[in-house]
Amino acid sequence: MEDKNYDIAILGGGPGGYVAAIRAAQLGFKVTVIEKDKLGGVCLNWGCIPTKALLKNAEIYNHIKHSEEFGINLDNIKFDFKKIIKRSRDVAHRNSKGIEYLFKKNKINHISGFGKIISNGKIEVSKEGKITEVVTAKHIIIATGARPRTIPGINIDGKKIITSTEAMLLTEPPKSMLIIGAGAIGVEFAYFYNTFGTKVTLIEMMPSILPIEDKEITKLLESIFKKSGIEILTNSKVEKASVGDKVRISLSSDGKQNEVEGDLALMAIGVQGNVENIGLDEIGIRYEKSFIKVDEYYRTNIQGIYAIGDVIGPPLLAHVASAEGITCVEAIAGKNPPVVDYDNVPGCTYCQPQVASIGLTEEEANKRGFKLKIGRFPFTASGKARAIGETDGLVKLIFDEKYGELLGAHILGSDATEMIAELGVARTLGTTAQEIMKTIHAHPTLSEAVMEAAADAFGEAIHI
């Protein structure tokens, strides 16, 4: 059995691991990535990318259903659900192949198998229970990601009670679906299946859907979802589930007992880190509640071993994992990079209308003691939004009254996830309301709503 030597060995080829590998190769390191499945991880193969492909199908189908508003009359509108699912899988496959190309281009070694750290600087790789090789590396980066978690006592059988993975492979939309958890994953699947005719019940333990988002935004999204026929049960704790012809879920809602049923139940309550069987206990790497403990440069308590991405805990986002991976390898290279600014991470939910945010919510800003100036601009007042028939939503900007600094930005609207980048740059540069409102935005665009919201905070908006 050959003992292979590398500068950096990475456990996991998801958006944390593969991005770290490419940056490390750019910096001149000899790199290997150990991945038991396809390159790209859950995000590329079963999460971010294929779900967005599905959601685009839903968006197009919704447009077609409302085509009469645009003077286009269509009869006998049909969809082929199997083709919808196949397109999503094809998109994921092509993207995974793209990562393989980038590895070859950057001379990164890819080992197919399951890696376990057996000592500081050594990884044992196995396939189908058999050890295939031992890898030696000066630095080891753990990027093993996370997997869906469940509620104690509820068994995910993959048939009646499913995860997002099975939800992307159904051959036809069920007549009814219960979705447990109304974070980004739950909300996106609620939108998708509702569009294709499923009666969706969205169950959330917290007082609102998308609990980490600004409450004004989530309240408006709730009203839009309810108009589309989605039933929303907030302040509802799942107590137990029984499976027969239907899935029946017992709830405690505001102190009252309730029961709901559906053909399927989708578990979307969050994830837990993949920390099992990778050698953490044997070599003494500290972790808590399935998440590895690290410092600002992603060093664990064991010298030469690092961890990035979902396996170190929230925020559980692909773009955060990538940023952490780049910062980690640049620190290994001695470049003293700036640490990741977790107060400036964009969050995006790709239902329609989309939700995007960065920085503080109004509630958080008040808790921190800021005196606020808040500007709003509804898309009903946007010429471009009216022209394209997408008037649901608004831009909400939160400024510090004293200095005019942008504290937080929240968008509900058709292209919110694209528009949020402007606000991310603005926060990175410490931009003020005056600078945003005096920056000329092209007309007609949806992004004019950003300029108008900044102006509205100080009573200078033109179009409202």
N, C-alpha and C positions, 0 to 999 in steps of 0.2 A: 504493500500500500504506500503510495507516494505521499510524502510530506511536502506541501506547497507553501512557499513563503511570500508574504505580501506586506506592503506598508500599511494598508487599511483593508480590513475585512468587514463587510456589512451584512448583518442578518436581516433580510427582508428587502424586496425590490419594489416597494410602493413609492408614492410621491415623496416620502422622506428619504428612503434608501436609494432609489435610482438617481434622484437629483443630487444627493450627497456624493454618490459615486462619480457622476459626471464632473462635478466641481472639483473633486479630489484629483481626478485624472487631469483636468486642466492645470492643476497646481503641480503636476509632475509626480504624483504618487502612483505606485503600482497597486491596483485596486481589484478586489473580487467582491461579487455580490452573491450571497447564498439565498436562493428563493425556491420554496417547495412547489409553488404554483407558477402561473404566468407572470412575467414582468409587468409592472404597473400596479400590482397590489389590488386591494378591494376597490380603491377609488376608480382606477382605470377600467377594471374588468367587471365590477359588480356594483359600483357606486356612482361617483360623480359623472362620468362620461356616459355610460349606457342609460342612466336615468334621465339625463338631459335629452338624449335621443328620443326616449319615450315621451317626455314632456313636450317636445317639439311636435310630435305626431298629434298629441292632444290639442295643442295650440292651433295647428292647421285645421283639425277637424272642427274645432269650435268656430274658427273663421268661416269655414264652409257652411256650417249650420246657420250662421248669421249673414250669409252672403247677400240676402235680399236688401240689407241695409246699404249695400254698395251697388245696387242696381243689377245684381247678377242672380238669376233665378236657376236653381238646380233642383232636379227631381230625383227621387230614389237614391238618396245619399246612403252609401254603404261603407263599411270598413272591413278590412281583413285583419283580424287581431293577430293571427299567426305571422303575417308579414310585418306587422308593427313590431312584434317581439324580435323577429329575425333581423330587421334593420338595426335594432339596438345592439344585438349580439355582434353583427357584422362591424358596426362602428367600434365596439370595444376590441374586437380582434385586430382590426387595422391599427388601432392605437398601440396595442401591445407589440405588434410587429415593428412599429415605429421606435419603440424603446430598444428592441433588439438591434435595430440599425444604429441607434445612437451609441450603444455599447460597443459595437464593432468599430465605429468611427473613432471613438475615444480610447480604444484598446483596453476596455474593461472586461475582465473575466467574469463569466456567469456560471455558477455552479448550481445545477438543479438538485435540490435535496433539502433536508431539514437539518439546520445547524444547531448545535448545542455547545456552549462554552464549557470546556472541561478544565481549563486553568487559565491564568492570566496570559493572554497571547495565543491561546490554542482553541480551535473549534473543531469539533467532530461532526462530520457530515454523514447522514444516513439516508437511505432510500428503501422504502418497504421494509423497515425494521433492520436493515443491514448497514453496517458502517462501510462507507465507500471511500472516504479519504479523510485526512486530517489537515487542516489549514492552520498555518502559523502567521500571525500578523502583529506588528508593533502596536497597532491601534484597532480596536473592535468597536463598531457602532451598532447598537441594537435598534432596529427599526421594524419590529415585528407587528406593529399595528394593533388593531383591536377587533372584536367581534360583537355581534348583538348580545345584549344581556336580556334576561327575562325576569319575571316576577316569581318569587318563591312559590312553589306549588303548581305553577303553570308550565306544562310540558310543551315545548315547541316540537311538533311532530313533522313539520315540513309539508303537511297535507291540509289539515284543518286550521292549525295554528302555525303561521308561517313567519319568516323573516323577509327583509327586503330582497334577498336573493331569490327566494321562491316567487315573490311578487313580480319579479321581472321575467319569469319564465312560464306564467300561466298561459294555457292555450286559448282561453277565452275569458272575458271579464265575468266575474261572479255576479249573481243577481243582487247580493248584498255582502257588505264587508264591514267588519268592526276594526277600527284602527286604534290601537292602544298606544298613546303617546302622540302629542301634537307639536313636536319639534319639527325641524326642517324636513326630516324623512317622512314623518307621518303626514304633514301638510301637503308635501309634494305628491305622495301617492293618493291622498284624498282627492286632490284636484284631478289627477290622471284618471283614476277609475270612475269618478263622478262624470267626467266628460264622456266616457264610453258607456254610460248607462247604469253603472253600479249604484245601488243605494248605499251610501257611505255614512257610517256613524263614527265620528272622531271623538275619542275619549281622552281627556287630559286631567291629571291630578291637580295641576296648578290653576289659578283663577282665569288664565287666558291661554289661547293657543300661542305658539312661538313665545314661550315664557320669558326668554332673555331679550326680546325685542321691546321697543318703546310701546307703551300701552295704548297710546292714541292710534298708532299704526295697526296693532293687532285687533283692536276693537273694530276698526274700519274693515279689515280683512275678514273678520268674523261675519260682519253683516253681508259682505259680498258672497262669501261661501254659503251662508244660509239662504240667500236669494237663489243660488244655483241648486239648492236641494240637499246640501250636506247638513246632516244633523250634528250639532256640536254640544258635547257634554263636558263642561269644565267643572272644576272643584269635585271631580269624580275619581274616587280611588277604587281600583280593581281589587276585589277580594278573592275571587276564585273563578274558575272557568270549567265548564263541563262540555264534553264533546260527544255528539251523536250525529244525527243527520244535519243538525245545526250546531254552531258554537254558541253556548249561552254563557254570558259573563255577568256575575253579580257585582254590583257597584254600591259604594257608599257615597252618596251625593248630598253635600250640605247636611249631613247627619241623617239622611233618609236612605232607606234601602231601595235599590232599583235593579232590574234585570233587563239586559238587551240581548238580542240574538242576531246572528248573521250566518251566511254560508261559510265564510272564512273569517279568521281574525289575524290581523297583521300586528306583530309585536314590534314597536318602534320606540322603545323607551330609553334608548341610549346604548352605550357599548362598554365593554370591559377590556382592559389591556391583555394582550397575549403574552403572559409572563410564565406560563407553565412549560416545564420540560426543556427550557433553554439554558439551564445551568445556574440560575440566579441564586438559589438556596445553597448549592454546593460551594460556590465561591464567595458567597456573602454579600451579594449586591442588594442594597436596600430598596424595598418597594413597599407601597402601602395601598391597600384596596385595589390591587391589580395594576397600579401605576408606579413606574420606576422613579425614584427620587434623583434629581440632577441639579447642578448649579446653572449659572447663567450661560455657560458655554457647553452645557449638556454632558459634563463629566459626572459619572457616578461616583460612589464612595471608593471604588476600586480603580487605582491608577491605570490608565490606558484603555479603559472601557467607558463608552459613552452611550447615551440613549436619546432618541429623537422621535417626534411624531406622536401618534395616538397612544403609544405605550407609555408615555410620560404624563398623559392626562390632558384635560381641557386647556385651551380650546381645541376641539377635535375636528380639525379642518385640514384638508389636503394642502392648501397654500401655506398654512402654518408649518406643517411638517417639512415642506420644501425649504422654507426660510430657515428653519432650525437646522436642517441638513447642511445648507450652505454656510451658516454661521459656525457650525460645529467643525467642519473641515478647514475653514479659514483660520479658526483658532488653533487647530492642530498644526497648521502650517506656520503659525507664529505671526499672523497678519493683524492680530488684535482688532477683530471686526467689531462694529457696534452691536450691542445685544439686541435681540428681537424686541420690538416695542409692542407688548401685548395690549396696550391701550389703543393701538392703532391698527387693529386687524379687521378687515371687512368681513361681514357675515351676509350670506346670500341664501335666499330661498326661492326656488325656481317655479313656483306655481304661477298662475296668471290671475290677477296682476302679481308681478314679482315683488319680493321684499328684499331690501338691501340696507345695510347700516354700517356705520363706523363711529367709534368713539362712544361717548356717554349718552345714555338715555336721559330724558328729562328727569325721571325719578332719581337716577344715580347722580346727576349734576346737582340736584337739590340737596341730596344727602351729603354731598361733599362741601356744601356751604357756598356754592357760587350764586351770585346774583345774575339772573338770566335775562337774555333778550332772545325771544323765540320767533322765528319767521316761518310762515307757511305759504305754499303756493299750490293750489289744487290744479290737477290736470284738466278739470272742466274749464279752466280759464286759459288753457294753452291752445293756441291755434294749431300747432302741429298735432297735438293729441286729438283734437276734434277732427282734423283732416284724416287721420289714420284710424279713427273710431276707437281710441283707447283712452277714455276720459276718467276711468276709475283711478283713484289714488291722489297722492300729493307728495311734495317735498317738504320736509320739516328740518330746519336747521337750528341748532342751539348754540348760542354765543355767550361768552362771558361779558357781562355788561360793562365791567371796568375797562378791559383792554380790547374788547371786540374779537377776542380769539375764538375760533371755531372749536367748540367742545364736542359736538356730536352731530351726525347727519343721518337722517332716516328717510327712506324713499319707499313708497308703495306705488308701483306703476309698471307699465308694459316693459320698459327696458331698464328697470331699476338696477339690475345687477351689472349692467354696462356703465351706467351713469355714476355709480358709487366711486369709481376710480378717481374721478376729479376731486372728490372730497377727501380721499385718502392722501393724494398729493398735497392738497391744501393743508391738511393737518400736519403732515410731515414737515412742511415749510413754515408752520406757525402762522398761516394766513388768517387775516382778519375779515370781518364782514365787509368793510369798505373795499378791500382788495378784490373780493369775490364780485361784489356788485359793480365795481368799476372795470372788471374784465369783460370785454365785449364778447358776448356769446352769439353764435350764428343764428340767424332767423330764416325760416322757422325750424326749430329743433326742440326736442323734449328737454334738453339741457338748459334752455332758457329758464326753466322753472327753478333751477339752482340759483341763478342770478336774481330772479324775482323774489325767491324766499329769503335770500340774504338782505335784499332791499326792504322786504316786508318787516323784518326784525326791527328796523329803525324807521318805519313809517314812510318808506320811499318807494314802495312797489308801484309799478305803473299800471299793470293790467288787472289788479283787483282793488 
